[in-house]
Amino acid sequence: MTETKESKYIQQHLANERTFLAWVRTSIAVIGIGVLASTMHFNTAERVNGFADRMAIALSLLSLVTGLTILIYSTMNYFRIRKRINTQTYTSSRSLIFFVTSIVVMIFAFLLTYLFFILV
């Protein structure tokens, strides 16, 4: 078996793949939050008000767009890190962490607002 440039850094590449799969699971979970919120809202027998309907739809759409954005950004990040591992110029990425954290906080703020209007 011939040694390739990537075979020198097998552990780093495997860690990069595990990290990518964790981001994929995160994007699925974020999308699931929106699906769960809209499913729970529109399957209830009583209609609360139009604002709650719009909040459920907005939460669902925001979660979908966020999940897809996380998936696309993490795919780009995976390939960028793969290249940096091979060239030994790796630096950690803070932008993905800040982006996901701010969006998840915003989704939970929407969810709390939605729950407040449902319970009041």
CYANA upper distance limits for C-alpha pairs under 8 A (distance plus 0.5 A):
  3 GLU  CA      7 SER  CA      6.49
  3 GLU  CA      8 LYS  CA      7.87
  4 THR  CA      8 LYS  CA      7.43
  5 LYS  CA      9 TYR  CA      8.17
  5 LYS  CA     86 ASN  CA      7.16
  6 GLU  CA     10 ILE  CA      7.00
  6 GLU  CA     13 HIS  CA      8.28
  6 GLU  CA     86 ASN  CA      6.70
  9 TYR  CA     13 HIS  CA      6.80
  9 TYR  CA     85 ILE  CA      7.80
  9 TYR  CA     86 ASN  CA      7.84
 10 ILE  CA     14 LEU  CA      6.61
 11 GLN  CA     15 ALA  CA      6.67
 12 GLN  CA     16 ASN  CA      6.63
 12 GLN  CA     85 ILE  CA      7.64
 13 HIS  CA     17 GLU  CA      6.74
 13 HIS  CA     82 ARG  CA      7.19
 13 HIS  CA     85 ILE  CA      8.01
 14 LEU  CA     18 ARG  CA      6.76
 15 ALA  CA     19 THR  CA      6.65
 16 ASN  CA     20 PHE  CA      6.69
 16 ASN  CA     78 TYR  CA      7.15
 16 ASN  CA     81 ILE  CA      7.85
 16 ASN  CA     82 ARG  CA      7.76
 17 GLU  CA     21 LEU  CA      6.73
 17 GLU  CA     78 TYR  CA      7.91
 18 ARG  CA     22 ALA  CA      6.72
 19 THR  CA     23 TRP  CA      6.88
 20 PHE  CA     24 VAL  CA      6.82
 20 PHE  CA     74 SER  CA      6.88
 20 PHE  CA     75 THR  CA      7.57
 20 PHE  CA     78 TYR  CA      6.70
 21 LEU  CA     25 ARG  CA      6.77
 22 ALA  CA     26 THR  CA      6.68
 23 TRP  CA     27 SER  CA      6.68
 23 TRP  CA     70 ILE  CA      7.70
 23 TRP  CA     71 LEU  CA      7.43
 23 TRP  CA     74 SER  CA      6.87
 24 VAL  CA     28 ILE  CA      6.81
 24 VAL  CA     70 ILE  CA      8.30
 24 VAL  CA     71 LEU  CA      6.43
 24 VAL  CA     74 SER  CA      8.23
 25 ARG  CA     29 ALA  CA      6.66
 26 THR  CA     30 VAL  CA      6.69
 26 THR  CA     67 GLY  CA      8.17
 27 SER  CA     31 ILE  CA      6.72
 27 SER  CA     66 THR  CA      8.01
 27 SER  CA     67 GLY  CA      4.70
 27 SER  CA     68 LEU  CA      7.19
 27 SER  CA     70 ILE  CA      6.27
 27 SER  CA     71 LEU  CA      6.44
 28 ILE  CA     32 GLY  CA      6.54
 28 ILE  CA     67 GLY  CA      6.90
 29 ALA  CA     33 ILE  CA      6.83
 29 ALA  CA     67 GLY  CA      8.35
 30 VAL  CA     34 GLY  CA      7.42
 30 VAL  CA     63 SER  CA      6.19
 30 VAL  CA     64 LEU  CA      7.87
 30 VAL  CA     66 THR  CA      7.71
 30 VAL  CA     67 GLY  CA      5.98
 30 VAL  CA    104 VAL  CA      8.26
 31 ILE  CA     35 VAL  CA      6.91
 31 ILE  CA     60 SER  CA      8.17
 31 ILE  CA     63 SER  CA      5.49
 31 ILE  CA     64 LEU  CA      5.39
 31 ILE  CA     66 THR  CA      7.99
 31 ILE  CA     67 GLY  CA      5.77
 32 GLY  CA     36 LEU  CA      6.40
 32 GLY  CA     63 SER  CA      8.27
 33 ILE  CA     37 ALA  CA      6.64
 33 ILE  CA     60 SER  CA      8.09
 33 ILE  CA     63 SER  CA      7.28
 34 GLY  CA     38 SER  CA      6.70
 34 GLY  CA     56 ALA  CA      8.47
 34 GLY  CA     59 LEU  CA      6.18
 34 GLY  CA     60 SER  CA      4.35
 34 GLY  CA     61 LEU  CA      7.54
 34 GLY  CA     62 LEU  CA      7.96
 34 GLY  CA     63 SER  CA      5.52
 34 GLY  CA     64 LEU  CA      7.25
 35 VAL  CA     39 THR  CA      6.42
 35 VAL  CA     60 SER  CA      6.38
 36 LEU  CA     40 MET  CA      6.47
 37 ALA  CA     41 HIS  CA      6.58
 37 ALA  CA     56 ALA  CA      6.84
 37 ALA  CA     59 LEU  CA      7.89
 37 ALA  CA     60 SER  CA      7.37
 37 ALA  CA    111 LEU  CA      8.40
 38 SER  CA     42 PHE  CA      6.51
 38 SER  CA     56 ALA  CA      5.72
 38 SER  CA     57 ILE  CA      6.93
 38 SER  CA     59 LEU  CA      8.18
 38 SER  CA     60 SER  CA      6.57
 39 THR  CA     43 ASN  CA      6.41
 40 MET  CA     44 THR  CA      7.01
 41 HIS  CA     53 ASP  CA      8.09
 41 HIS  CA     56 ALA  CA      7.23
 42 PHE  CA     53 ASP  CA      8.46
 48 VAL  CA     52 ALA  CA      7.15
 48 VAL  CA     53 ASP  CA      8.46
 48 VAL  CA    118 ILE  CA      7.03
 49 ASN  CA     53 ASP  CA      7.11
 50 GLY  CA     54 ARG  CA      6.78
 51 PHE  CA     55 MET  CA      6.62
 52 ALA  CA     56 ALA  CA      6.61
 52 ALA  CA    114 TYR  CA      6.64
 52 ALA  CA    117 PHE  CA      6.98
 52 ALA  CA    118 ILE  CA      7.29
 53 ASP  CA     57 ILE  CA      6.81
 54 ARG  CA     58 ALA  CA      6.47
 55 MET  CA     59 LEU  CA      6.42
 55 MET  CA    110 PHE  CA      7.83
 55 MET  CA    114 TYR  CA      6.44
 56 ALA  CA     60 SER  CA      6.61
 56 ALA  CA    114 TYR  CA      7.44
 57 ILE  CA     61 LEU  CA      6.64
 58 ALA  CA     62 LEU  CA      6.40
 59 LEU  CA     63 SER  CA      6.53
 59 LEU  CA    107 ILE  CA      7.26
 59 LEU  CA    110 PHE  CA      6.83
 59 LEU  CA    111 LEU  CA      7.51
 60 SER  CA     64 LEU  CA      6.70
 61 LEU  CA     65 VAL  CA      6.62
 62 LEU  CA     66 THR  CA      6.43
 62 LEU  CA    107 ILE  CA      7.76
 63 SER  CA     67 GLY  CA      6.43
 63 SER  CA    107 ILE  CA      7.45
 64 LEU  CA     68 LEU  CA      6.70
 65 VAL  CA     69 THR  CA      6.52
 66 THR  CA     70 ILE  CA      6.57
 66 THR  CA    103 ILE  CA      7.64
 67 GLY  CA     71 LEU  CA      6.72
 68 LEU  CA     72 ILE  CA      6.71
 69 THR  CA     73 TYR  CA      6.44
 70 ILE  CA     74 SER  CA      6.32
 70 ILE  CA    100 VAL  CA      7.73
 71 LEU  CA     75 THR  CA      6.67
 72 ILE  CA     76 MET  CA      6.88
 73 TYR  CA     77 ASN  CA      6.57
 73 TYR  CA     96 LEU  CA      8.04
 74 SER  CA     78 TYR  CA      6.48
 74 SER  CA     96 LEU  CA      8.17
 75 THR  CA     79 PHE  CA      7.05
 76 MET  CA     80 ARG  CA      6.70
 77 ASN  CA     81 ILE  CA      6.53
 78 TYR  CA     82 ARG  CA      6.58
 79 PHE  CA     83 LYS  CA      6.76
 80 ARG  CA     84 ARG  CA      6.77
 81 ILE  CA     85 ILE  CA      6.48
 81 ILE  CA     90 TYR  CA      7.13
 82 ARG  CA     86 ASN  CA      6.93
 83 LYS  CA     87 THR  CA      6.80
 84 ARG  CA     88 GLN  CA      6.18
 84 ARG  CA     89 THR  CA      5.44
 84 ARG  CA     90 TYR  CA      5.29
 84 ARG  CA     91 THR  CA      8.41
 85 ILE  CA     89 THR  CA      6.93
 85 ILE  CA     90 TYR  CA      6.12
 93 SER  CA     97 ILE  CA      7.99
 94 ARG  CA     98 PHE  CA      6.74
 95 SER  CA     99 PHE  CA      6.48
 96 LEU  CA    100 VAL  CA      6.59
 97 ILE  CA    101 THR  CA      6.55
 98 PHE  CA    102 SER  CA      6.59
 99 PHE  CA    103 ILE  CA      6.69
100 VAL  CA    104 VAL  CA      6.49
101 THR  CA    105 VAL  CA      6.65
102 SER  CA    106 MET  CA      6.72
103 ILE  CA    107 ILE  CA      6.68
104 VAL  CA    108 PHE  CA      6.71
105 VAL  CA    109 ALA  CA      6.67
106 MET  CA    110 PHE  CA      6.77
107 ILE  CA    111 LEU  CA      6.66
108 PHE  CA    112 LEU  CA      6.54
109 ALA  CA    113 THR  CA      6.63
110 PHE  CA    114 TYR  CA      6.54
111 LEU  CA    115 LEU  CA      6.61
112 LEU  CA    116 PHE  CA      6.51
113 THR  CA    117 PHE  CA      6.90
114 TYR  CA    118 ILE  CA      6.79
115 LEU  CA    119 LEU  CA      6.59
116 PHE  CA    120 VAL  CA      6.59
